[in-house]
Each structure stands twice: as C-alpha cells, then as structure tokens.
Amino acid sequence: MSAIRTLTPTRSRELPPACAELAAQLHATPLAELPDDEILRLSERYDAAVAGPETHENEILRLLTRSFSRRLDIPEYYRYTGLHVAGWYLARREDSYEASLLLLHALVTDLIALEEREAGLHETTVEEGAERVRRLEAVLDHLGRSPVGPDRTMASADLVRLADHDDVLVHDLLVVNRCSGFRRSDKHDEHIFMRAVQACEIGFFLIRWTARRATEAIGRDRGEFDLRMSQFASAAELLNVVFHALRTLTPELFMGFRDLTGSASAVHSLNYHLMELVVYGYDERKIETYKRFAHLAPITSPLLREFTSLQDAAAGARDPDIREAFTASESPLHIWRGRHYGFGRRYLPEMTGSGGTEGAGYLKRFVGKAGLGSGDRIDDVEQLLTQFAFC
C-alpha cells in the first residue's frame, strides 16, 4: 500500500504567527527545564485566551497552553499527553472513525519526517532510526488497510488524498501536530514514546466506538455487525503494530527520560478503562483504581454496570457465527494485553509503575478478561461510552 505520507499545509493553512512562535518554542524546549515563572506566564496566557474573544488565535492559544494551567485540576497524564487537542479535533468531525484514521496517519507521518530529518543526530544510531522508520511505515500500511466500508479500505477510499484538498481538515491536523507532543526531556527518543501513547489512546477510542456499534447491530443488522467487527479487529491490531514500532525504544533509551514523565501513567486513561468496559463489561477488580483517581469517578457510576458489553452480547447471540466473530476479532486485543505486560517486565522489571501501581505486576493482574459480567443495554451513558475521553 503506497499511502500519501503527508498532508502538506500551504502558507494559508499555517497557525497564526503568535501561535506558531509559541508552538516552535514549546517543541524546542524540554518542558522540565521551563522555570516556574515561565509556567506561570503560560498559565496566565491560557486564562487570557479563555477570557478573551472567540478568535482563531485564542482558540489555538487555548490548545497550546491548557496543559500548563494552574487553575484547572488536570491529571498529570493528561498534562503530559495533551489529549485535549485530539479531543478538539475529533469534536469537529462528523465521522469519528474516519477522522481518527486520518489523525493517526498525520501523527505517524509527522513522526517519520522527524526521524528522517534528525537521523544520526542523537543516541539512536542511524541503523536503529532506519528500523524505526520501517516499523512506523508498517503502521501507515496497517492504517491503509483499515476498513471504512463494505469492501473498502482507507487506501481504496482515497481518504488521505481527498483530505489533502480539504483546507479546514488539513489545518486541524496541523494544529494537533503543532499543539501536542511536547517533550519533558531533551531526549529525541521521547518523541516516539509520546506519539505511541497518543496513537494508543486513539486506538482505545476506535475499539470502544466500533464495539458499541457492533453490539447495537447484533440481531438487527448483520451487514452492519460484520463491518463494525472488521473495524474493531483492525483497531485492536493497530495497538500491536504501534507497540512493534515502540520496541525500537530500548530500555536504556526509555530510562533516559522516564523519570521526567513524573506520575503520568496510562492507568489514568479514561479511554483505556472505558474501552475494556465496553468490550468486556465491568471489572470489579479495578474499583480500587477507579476510586484512587478523581477523574475516573464517572466509571464507578451504577449505570455503567447495567449495559451489555460486546462480549456478553456476542455470547448471548443465537447465531454461533456472532460468537466466533467476537473471538476472532478480540484476539489481537488479548495479544496486546500480553505484550503490554511484557513491555512492563522489560522496561520496569523491578520498579513501581509511573501511576503508583506495582508496574508489571499490575498489568499481569488484568491480562485475563473472562467472566466479567454486564447487564441490560442502556442508552443513558452513550455519550460517555462513545466519545473521545480526556481531562
């Protein structure tokens, strides 16, 4: 699959000058080196943009500076990952699935361009960098095969080529790339870690989004179910392809910036926990985790114990093909959980996880997903279950 690598912005699509200057500064400066008075200025700049008129410049400034706000109670994970920018982009699109594929494409192509531009300038050797690019191109290949309709893929539907002629869409993708991905360290290899985390968050969202629609289609529309399950399987496999690229980050390179990520951890991820809930049902073993972090409190709602997960809906279907389709499509997700545990063992073998968990031991407890019950279908929490989540 020969995907178009970039959606090239024209001059008219660039950020407003003040925003472009600030974005360049934040990308060039390790955030851990910013003095307190500079963080305060960025926080004040955010407040001023919020209080100011609804201009395009203020909109972009809010995206650039929100993570530095001292007024907002933002969990460290979301300060680090800047997922509010992806949330902004997705809220502006009608088709969340296709929009997510294009966002992933933009993030990966931007990272490939960076790796090629800075080859040989960092601790990563030229050979290691070339292997990283090959694996990132495999992510693009996987995206190109992602189904967008019956017998259609992202590549055959020409989504990237057509998007290149949409000035608003290209500008919004540029905004995501320029207003997120800020490193806390001066280590080049933090780039792939950051973008891999963001890509997984979008993957969690895609899995959840397609799972909800597959669940709704069971017993109602077999064609819709088959399409959504193929999308579900592709999104699940995406996590494995991203992890394959991330493995070019050695434990030594990871430890070069790990401490500067502070308490930021995927255990804080709403998208991750909601994905598992929608696919498998309510996991009572996680209640302690949900209660530990205030922003996960919505997951403790009794309503979220009453809807039918995809796993339970498939198990209760009369058609055995439905059950087989779930087992086959869910298999990549099971593999990813095992690899996630393996990642923890390799990179944090005897260490506490960054979210205050026991690291690899925490991941091991949740590899298995059998026997997690769920109840009747409900619509009251559909917005929580199907929208991109961030704090």
C-alpha positions as CSV (number, residue, x, y, z in Angstrom):
1,M,0.0,0.0,0.0
2,S,1.6,3.3,-1.1
3,A,0.0,5.8,1.2
4,I,0.5,9.5,0.8
5,R,2.9,10.3,3.5
6,T,1.9,13.9,4.4
7,L,-0.9,16.3,4.2
8,T,1.2,19.3,3.3
9,P,-0.1,22.6,4.7
10,T,0.0,25.6,2.4
11,R,1.0,29.0,3.7
12,S,-2.6,30.0,4.2
13,R,-3.2,27.0,6.4
14,E,-0.4,27.7,8.9
15,L,-1.0,28.7,12.5
16,P,-1.4,32.4,13.4
17,P,2.1,33.9,13.9
18,A,2.0,34.2,17.7
19,C,0.7,30.6,18.0
20,A,3.4,29.3,15.5
21,E,6.1,31.0,17.5
22,L,4.9,29.6,20.8
23,A,4.5,26.1,19.4
24,A,8.0,26.2,18.0
25,Q,9.3,27.3,21.4
26,L,7.5,24.5,23.2
27,H,8.7,21.9,20.8
28,A,12.3,23.1,21.0
29,T,12.4,23.4,24.8
30,P,12.4,20.4,27.2
31,L,9.4,21.3,29.4
32,A,11.2,20.0,32.5
33,E,13.6,22.9,32.0
34,L,11.0,25.6,32.0
35,P,11.3,27.8,35.1
36,D,8.3,28.3,37.4
37,D,7.8,31.9,36.2
38,E,7.6,30.7,32.6
39,I,5.0,28.1,33.6
40,L,3.0,30.8,35.4
41,R,3.2,33.0,32.3
42,L,1.9,30.1,30.1
43,S,-0.9,29.5,32.7
44,E,-1.8,33.2,32.6
45,R,-1.8,33.1,28.8
46,Y,-4.3,30.3,28.9
47,D,-6.6,32.2,31.2
48,A,-6.3,35.3,29.0
49,A,-7.2,33.2,25.9
50,V,-10.2,31.7,27.7
51,A,-11.4,35.1,28.8
52,G,-10.7,36.8,25.5
53,P,-12.8,37.0,22.3
54,E,-13.6,33.9,20.3
55,T,-10.9,34.4,17.7
56,H,-9.0,31.7,15.8
57,E,-5.8,32.8,17.6
58,N,-7.3,32.5,21.0
59,E,-8.7,29.1,20.1
60,I,-5.2,27.8,19.2
61,L,-3.6,29.5,22.2
62,R,-6.0,27.7,24.5
63,L,-5.0,24.4,22.9
64,L,-1.3,25.3,23.3
65,T,-1.4,26.4,26.9
66,R,-4.1,24.4,28.6
67,S,-1.7,21.8,29.9
68,F,0.1,24.5,31.8
69,S,-2.9,25.8,33.6
70,R,-2.6,26.2,37.4
71,R,-6.3,26.9,37.7
72,L,-7.5,23.7,36.1
73,D,-7.2,20.4,38.0
74,I,-5.7,18.3,35.2
75,P,-4.4,14.8,36.0
76,E,-0.6,14.6,35.2
77,Y,-1.2,12.0,32.5
78,Y,-3.4,14.5,30.5
79,R,-0.9,17.4,31.1
80,Y,1.7,15.1,29.6
81,T,-0.1,13.7,26.6
82,G,-2.1,16.8,25.6
83,L,-5.1,14.7,24.6
84,H,-7.4,17.7,24.8
85,V,-6.0,18.7,21.4
86,A,-7.1,15.3,19.8
87,G,-10.5,15.8,21.6
88,W,-10.8,19.2,20.0
89,Y,-10.1,17.8,16.5
90,L,-12.5,14.8,16.8
91,A,-15.3,17.0,18.2
92,R,-15.1,19.0,14.9
93,R,-15.7,15.9,12.7
94,E,-18.9,14.1,11.9
95,D,-17.4,10.7,11.2
96,S,-15.3,9.8,14.3
97,Y,-13.9,6.6,12.7
98,E,-12.6,8.1,9.5
99,A,-11.4,11.2,11.4
100,S,-9.4,9.0,13.8
101,L,-7.7,7.2,10.9
102,L,-6.7,10.5,9.4
103,L,-5.4,11.7,12.7
104,L,-3.3,8.6,13.2
105,H,-2.0,9.0,9.7
106,A,-1.0,12.6,10.4
107,L,0.7,11.8,13.7
108,V,2.7,8.9,12.2
109,T,3.8,10.8,9.1
110,D,4.9,13.7,11.2
111,L,7.0,11.4,13.4
112,I,8.5,9.7,10.3
113,A,9.5,13.0,8.9
114,L,11.1,14.0,12.2
115,E,13.0,10.7,12.4
116,E,14.4,11.1,8.9
117,R,15.2,14.7,9.4
118,E,17.2,14.1,12.6
119,A,18.8,10.7,11.6
120,G,22.2,10.3,13.3
121,L,21.9,13.3,15.5
122,H,21.0,11.6,18.7
123,E,21.8,8.5,20.8
124,T,19.7,6.4,18.5
125,T,22.0,5.0,15.8
126,V,21.3,5.5,12.1
127,E,20.5,1.8,11.8
128,E,18.2,1.9,14.7
129,G,16.5,5.0,13.3
130,A,16.0,3.4,9.9
131,E,14.4,0.4,11.6
132,R,12.1,2.7,13.5
133,V,11.1,4.3,10.2
134,R,10.4,0.9,8.7
135,R,8.2,0.0,11.6
136,L,6.4,3.3,11.5
137,E,5.7,2.8,7.8
138,A,4.2,-0.5,8.8
139,V,1.7,1.5,10.9
140,L,0.8,3.5,7.8
141,D,0.4,0.3,5.9
142,H,-2.0,-1.1,8.5
143,L,-3.9,2.2,8.5
144,G,-4.2,1.9,4.7
145,R,-5.9,-1.5,5.1
146,S,-8.3,-0.3,7.8
147,P,-11.9,-1.0,6.6
148,V,-14.1,2.1,6.1
149,G,-17.0,0.4,4.4
150,P,-18.0,-3.0,2.9
151,D,-15.1,-4.0,0.6
152,R,-13.4,-0.6,1.1
153,T,-10.3,0.4,3.0
154,M,-8.7,3.7,3.9
155,A,-6.4,3.4,0.9
156,S,-9.0,2.3,-1.6
157,A,-11.4,5.1,-0.4
158,D,-8.5,7.6,-1.0
159,L,-9.2,9.2,2.4
160,V,-5.7,10.8,2.6
161,R,-5.7,12.1,-1.0
162,L,-9.1,13.6,-0.7
163,A,-8.3,15.0,2.7
164,D,-5.4,16.9,1.2
165,H,-7.8,19.1,-0.7
166,D,-9.8,20.0,2.4
167,D,-8.2,23.1,3.8
168,V,-10.0,23.0,7.1
169,L,-9.2,19.3,7.8
170,V,-5.5,19.8,6.9
171,H,-5.3,22.8,9.1
172,D,-6.9,20.9,12.0
173,L,-4.5,18.0,11.6
174,L,-1.6,20.6,11.6
175,V,-3.0,22.0,14.8
176,V,-2.9,18.6,16.5
177,N,0.7,18.0,15.5
178,R,1.9,21.5,16.5
179,C,-0.2,21.9,19.7
180,S,0.8,18.5,21.2
181,G,3.8,16.2,21.5
182,F,5.9,18.4,23.8
183,R,8.8,16.6,25.4
184,R,9.7,17.0,29.0
185,S,13.3,15.9,28.4
186,D,15.9,16.7,25.8
187,K,15.9,13.1,24.6
188,H,15.0,12.6,21.0
189,D,13.5,9.1,21.7
190,E,10.8,10.6,23.9
191,H,9.1,11.6,20.6
192,I,8.2,8.1,19.7
193,F,7.0,7.3,23.2
194,M,4.8,10.3,23.3
195,R,3.3,9.7,19.8
196,A,2.8,6.0,20.6
197,V,0.9,6.8,23.7
198,Q,-1.3,9.2,21.7
199,A,-1.8,6.6,19.0
200,C,-2.8,4.0,21.5
201,E,-5.3,6.4,23.0
202,I,-6.9,6.9,19.6
203,G,-6.8,3.1,19.2
204,F,-8.6,2.6,22.5
205,F,-11.3,5.1,21.4
206,L,-11.7,3.3,18.0
207,I,-12.1,0.0,19.7
208,R,-14.7,1.3,22.0
209,W,-16.6,3.2,19.2
210,T,-16.7,0.2,16.9
211,A,-17.6,-2.2,19.8
212,R,-20.6,-0.1,20.7
213,R,-21.9,-0.1,17.2
214,A,-21.3,-3.8,16.8
215,T,-23.2,-4.5,20.0
216,E,-26.1,-2.4,18.8
217,A,-26.2,-4.3,15.4
218,I,-26.4,-7.8,16.9
219,G,-29.8,-9.3,16.0
220,R,-30.7,-6.2,14.0
221,D,-28.3,-5.7,11.0
222,R,-25.8,-8.5,10.1
223,G,-24.1,-6.4,7.5
224,E,-23.5,-3.6,10.0
225,F,-22.3,-6.1,12.6
226,D,-19.8,-7.6,10.1
227,L,-18.4,-4.2,9.1
228,R,-18.1,-2.9,12.7
229,M,-16.4,-6.1,13.8
230,S,-13.8,-5.9,11.0
231,Q,-13.2,-2.3,12.1
232,F,-12.9,-3.5,15.7
233,A,-10.4,-6.1,14.8
234,S,-8.3,-3.6,12.7
235,A,-8.3,-1.1,15.6
236,A,-7.3,-3.9,18.0
237,E,-4.4,-5.0,15.8
238,L,-3.3,-1.4,15.4
239,L,-2.2,-1.5,19.1
240,N,0.1,-4.3,18.3
241,V,1.6,-2.6,15.2
242,V,2.2,0.6,17.3
243,F,3.9,-1.5,20.0
244,H,6.1,-3.1,17.4
245,A,7.4,0.3,16.4
246,L,7.7,1.4,20.1
247,R,10.1,-1.6,20.7
248,T,12.8,0.3,18.8
249,L,12.9,2.3,22.1
250,T,15.4,0.3,24.2
251,P,15.1,0.2,28.0
252,E,18.2,2.3,28.2
253,L,16.7,5.0,25.9
254,F,13.4,4.8,27.8
255,M,15.2,5.3,31.2
256,G,16.8,8.4,29.7
257,F,13.5,10.3,30.0
258,R,11.2,8.1,32.1
259,D,11.7,10.0,35.4
260,L,10.7,13.3,33.8
261,T,7.3,11.9,32.9
262,G,6.5,12.0,36.6
263,S,3.3,10.4,37.7
264,A,1.9,10.4,34.2
265,S,0.6,6.8,33.5
266,A,-1.8,5.0,31.2
267,V,-3.5,3.7,34.3
268,H,-5.1,7.2,34.4
269,S,-6.5,6.8,30.9
270,L,-10.3,7.1,30.6
271,N,-10.2,5.8,27.1
272,Y,-8.4,2.7,28.2
273,H,-10.7,1.8,31.1
274,L,-13.9,2.7,29.0
275,M,-12.6,0.5,26.2
276,E,-12.3,-2.5,28.4
277,L,-15.6,-1.8,30.0
278,V,-17.4,-1.6,26.6
279,V,-15.7,-4.7,25.3
280,Y,-15.7,-6.9,28.4
281,G,-18.0,-5.5,31.0
282,Y,-17.5,-4.0,34.4
283,D,-14.3,-5.2,36.1
284,E,-14.8,-5.2,39.9
285,R,-11.1,-5.8,40.3
286,K,-10.5,-2.2,39.1
287,I,-12.8,-0.4,41.6
288,E,-9.8,0.4,43.8
289,T,-8.1,2.1,40.9
290,Y,-11.2,4.0,39.9
291,K,-11.6,5.4,43.4
292,R,-8.0,6.3,43.7
293,F,-8.2,8.9,40.9
294,A,-10.9,11.5,41.0
295,H,-11.2,11.8,37.2
296,L,-12.0,8.1,36.9
297,A,-15.0,8.6,39.2
298,P,-17.6,8.5,36.3
299,I,-16.7,4.9,35.7
300,T,-18.0,4.0,39.2
301,S,-21.5,5.0,38.1
302,P,-24.1,2.2,38.7
303,L,-25.3,2.9,35.2
304,L,-22.0,1.5,33.8
305,R,-22.7,-1.8,35.4
306,E,-26.1,-2.2,33.6
307,F,-25.3,-2.1,29.9
308,T,-24.4,-5.1,27.8
309,S,-20.8,-5.4,26.8
310,L,-19.8,-6.7,23.3
311,Q,-18.5,-9.9,24.9
312,D,-21.8,-10.6,26.6
313,A,-23.9,-9.6,23.6
314,A,-22.0,-11.9,21.4
315,A,-22.1,-14.8,23.9
316,G,-25.9,-14.4,24.1
317,A,-26.5,-14.3,20.4
318,R,-28.3,-17.3,18.8
319,D,-26.0,-17.3,15.8
320,P,-22.8,-19.1,16.6
321,D,-21.0,-17.1,13.8
322,I,-21.5,-14.0,16.0
323,R,-19.7,-15.7,18.9
324,E,-16.9,-16.8,16.6
325,A,-16.6,-13.3,15.1
326,F,-16.1,-11.8,18.5
327,T,-13.4,-14.4,19.5
328,A,-11.5,-13.9,16.3
329,S,-11.8,-10.1,16.3
330,E,-10.9,-9.8,20.0
331,S,-7.8,-12.0,19.6
332,P,-5.4,-9.1,18.7
333,L,-6.5,-7.2,21.8
334,H,-5.7,-10.2,24.0
335,I,-2.3,-10.4,22.4
336,W,-1.7,-6.7,23.0
337,R,-2.5,-7.1,26.7
338,G,0.1,-9.8,26.9
339,R,2.6,-7.6,25.1
340,H,1.8,-4.6,27.4
341,Y,2.6,-6.8,30.3
342,G,5.8,-7.9,28.5
343,F,6.6,-4.2,28.0
344,G,6.3,-3.6,31.7
345,R,8.5,-6.5,32.5
346,R,11.2,-5.4,30.1
347,Y,11.1,-1.7,30.9
348,L,10.0,-1.6,34.5
349,P,11.1,-5.1,35.8
350,E,11.7,-4.1,39.5
351,M,10.2,-0.7,39.5
352,T,6.9,1.0,40.6
353,G,4.7,2.0,37.7
354,S,4.6,5.7,37.0
355,G,0.9,5.8,38.1
356,G,1.7,4.5,41.5
357,T,0.9,0.9,40.6
358,E,3.3,-2.1,41.1
359,G,4.4,-1.8,37.4
360,A,4.4,-5.1,35.5
361,G,2.7,-6.8,38.4
362,Y,-0.3,-4.5,38.0
363,L,-0.5,-5.3,34.3
364,K,-0.3,-9.0,34.8
365,R,-3.4,-9.0,37.1
366,F,-5.6,-7.7,34.2
367,V,-4.3,-9.8,31.2
368,G,-7.3,-12.2,31.5
369,K,-10.8,-10.9,30.8
370,A,-13.0,-14.0,31.2
371,G,-16.1,-13.9,33.4
372,L,-16.6,-10.1,33.7
373,G,-20.4,-9.7,33.8
374,S,-22.6,-6.9,32.3
375,G,-26.3,-6.3,32.2
376,D,-29.1,-5.0,30.0
377,R,-28.5,-2.4,27.3
378,I,-29.0,1.2,28.2
379,D,-28.7,4.5,26.4
380,D,-28.3,6.9,29.3
381,V,-24.5,6.8,29.2
382,E,-24.0,6.6,25.5
383,Q,-22.1,9.9,25.3
384,L,-19.6,8.7,27.9
385,L,-19.2,5.4,26.2
386,T,-18.7,6.6,22.6
387,Q,-16.9,10.0,22.8
388,F,-13.2,10.5,22.9
389,A,-12.3,11.0,26.6
390,F,-9.8,13.4,28.2
391,C,-9.5,15.6,31.2
